[in-house]
Amino acid sequence: MSGGSGSPSPVRHRRGLGDFSLGDYLIWNEILTVIGNLVGGLLFVGLTMYATHARPGLSRRNGVSPDVEVPGKATVG
């Protein structure tokens, strides 16, 4: 049957797309997409945060290693 405008009905048009259920959609599209986004986001954002905020080998305050004494500075301890 056709609609009022002479175009095929949506059911007849969709019948040629194959057997695709809501479960297929959720498993093969949504769940895999969420897993991929989580893994990719954790890796890329995590590595970027680690690379930019990791504790450096040199102290940021005086530019030398923390175990080296700086002349003219009092040591604590």
N, C-alpha and C positions, 0 to 999 in steps of 0.2 A: 504494500500500500504506500501511496505517496502522500506527502503533506499537502496543504492547501496551495502551495506555490509550485507544485510540480516536482519538487526535489525529493530524493529518497528519504525515508524516515530514518531517524538517528539509529534505531535498533538495526535496521537492515544495513546501514552504512558501517556500523561498528562490527558487524558479524565477521567481516573479512580480516580483522586484526588478530585473530587467534585466541587461544584459551589463556586468559590472564586474569587471575583472581586477586582479591584484596590481600590474601596471604603472600602471593608471589610479589606483589608490589612492596609490602612491608619488609619482607626478607631480603629481596634482591635489590631494592632501591633505598629505602629509608634506613634500615639497620646497617647495611654496609656503608652507606654514606656517613652516618653518625660515627661509626668505628673509624673510618678513614679520616674524618675531620678531627677526631680526638687524637689519634696517633700523630697525624701531621701537625696539628696545633701544638701538642706537647713537645714534639721533637723540635720544630722550628722555633717556637717561642721559648722553650726551655733552653735550647742551645744558645739562642741570642741573649737571653737574660744571663746565662752562665758566662758567656764570653764578655759581656759588658759590665757585669757586677761581681765577678769572681774576685776573691781576695787576692790582691797583687803580691808579688814577692817583695817588693820594696814598699816601705811606709810612704803614704801619700803626704804626710806632714813634712818630713825632712828629706825625702828622696834617697834615703839609705836603708839598708837592711836593719830590721829592728834589733838585732843582736850586736850591732856595731855602735861603739860609743862615739858621740859627736863632741868634738872639742868645744868647750865653752858652755855646754848644756849640763845641767845637773841631772844625775841619774837617780831614779827612785828605787829604793830597795836596798 
